[in-house]
Amino acid sequence: MIIILTVSFLAYKHWLSVPTPNTIIKPCGESPEEARAAGCTFDIMMDSWLSEKCYDEPLSREFRQLKEWPFYTDNHGIKRLNYEELSTSVQAHTTLEYHYFHCLFAVHKLHRAIAHGRYIEEDVAKLGHTSHCAGYLERTILRLNRSEEYELDHIGTKLNIAYPTCIDARSMLL
């Protein structure tokens, strides 16, 4: 019985990892140079290089217009990065406020992609990202309910600049 369950699990895991025809694996390469050469855009909202198919320009513009989001080379906020420097970084740090808004906009982006038949970053489409964001917001609400000090400008979020795979959001409904 254990062997059957193990084989079934491994087969299912393999099936999940096989790209569908609606998957564009790493369309922006794995470096800023490759991303630019592929015509990709650095999206501050998603801290990722995105192909035209995955980039939601109106939503990203709305995110950028909220404020001048701060990014730093470390979690102490000593050296600030401009957006161009951020786009060529491997890693950066930012505020809790950025993280909250990233989560809110990522959920919005996911639903827009499904509703309009667009592509979206594979990681954003996964339940794990939505669960992470929901948990993050829940913990904050609980802290605020306990009247704990919680400063939105605290530099408490580490970003890893990504070059994600794009998937057709409609394929999630199958």
N, C-alpha and C positions, 0 to 999 in steps of 0.2 A: 504494500500500500504506500509506503514512504517513497519507494522508487517511482511509482506512478505519479504521485503528487509532485515529486521533484522534477520529473521529466515534463509534466504538464506546466509547471511554473516556469521552467526554463524555455519551453516552447512559446508560452505566452509572452515572456519577457523579450524574447527574440522578435516575436511578431510586433510588439510595441516599438522596437527599435528600428524596424525596417521602414525607410522613408516611403511615403505615399507619393503618387505622381504630383500631388499638390504641395510638395515640400521643396523648398529651395535651400539647399545646405550651404551655409556660410557664404551668402552672396557677396558679402563685403570683405571676404578674406579674413586675415588675422592681424592686420596692422593698419595704422592710419594711411600709409602710402597705398596699400592694396585697396583699402576702402575708397579712397579718392579716385584711384584709377578705375574702379568699378562704378563710379558715379554715385556713390553712397553719400548720405547726409548724416552728420553727427547730431543726434537728438538729445538735447540736454534733459528733457523730461524722462527719457528712458536710459540715460547714461550709456548709450549704445550707438554704434554706426549702423544705419539702416538703409536697406535698398528702397527704391521708390515704392515697391509693392508693400513694404512693411511700415513705411513712414506716413503717419497721419499728420500732415502739415497743419491743417486748421487747429487741431487739438494741441499740437506742440506749440504753435504760435500763442494760443490762449494761455498755456502754461508759462511760457517765457514772459508774457505781458503781466503776469501777476506781480512779479518783482525781479530784481537783479539777484539771482540765486548765488549764494556764496559757496565757493569750493576752495579747498586748501590741500597742501601737500602732506599735512599731518593732522592729528586729532587735537592739536593745541591751537590751531588757527594762526600759526606764525607767518606762513607764506601763502598768500591768496593766489589762486589760479584764475586767469581770465578764461573765457569759453574756448578760445583757440588752444591754450595750454592744456585745458582739461581734455580736449579731444585727442591730444597726442600723449596723454598720460596712460599709464597702466592701471593706476589706482589713485583715488582721491578721497577726501573726507568732506562731509557737509553737515548741515544742521538737521535736527529732528524735524523742523518745519518742512524742509525739502522732502524728507522721507515720507511724511504724512501726505503731502500733496502728490508726490510720485505715486503713492499707493492709490489715492483717489482717482487720479487721472489714468492709471493703468487699468483699473476696473472699467472706467468709462471707455477707454480705448478698446478693451476686449469686447464690450457689448456693441460698440460702433462697428467693429470689424465683422462680428457675426451678422448684425442687422444689414450691413451694406455689402456683404460678400467679399471682404478684403482679407489680406494676409496680415498676420501678426507674429511677433516673436514667439518662438516655441516656448520659452520659459514663462512668458506672461500668460500664455494659453493654459498652462498647467495649473491644476488645483493647488499645488504647493505654493505658488506665488500669491494667489488669492487668500489662502489660509494664513500665510505669513503676514500679509497686510491686515487682514481682519484681526489677527492676534495682536499685532502691533497697536492698532487703534483701540482694541479692547483694553489692553494694559494701560494705555494712556488715560482712557475714560475712567478706569478704576482708580488710578492715581489721583486724577482730578477730583473724583467723588470723595476721596479721603483728604482732600485739601492739601495734597502734597505739592511742594514747589516743583514746577516742571517748566523749564525755560525752553521755548521753541528755538532760540538761537544757540542752544548748546550743540557743540560739534560732536555728535554721537553716532554718525552714520558713515560707514566706510563703503566706498563704491569701487567696484572692479569694472573698468570699461570693457564693454562686451562687443562681440561681432556675431550676433545670434543667427541661428537658422530661422527662416520664415516659413510659416505654414498657413495654408488656407483655413481661415477661421471656420468656414462652413464644414470642413472635414471633422470638426469637433462634434458636430451634431449627428454624425453617422453612427 
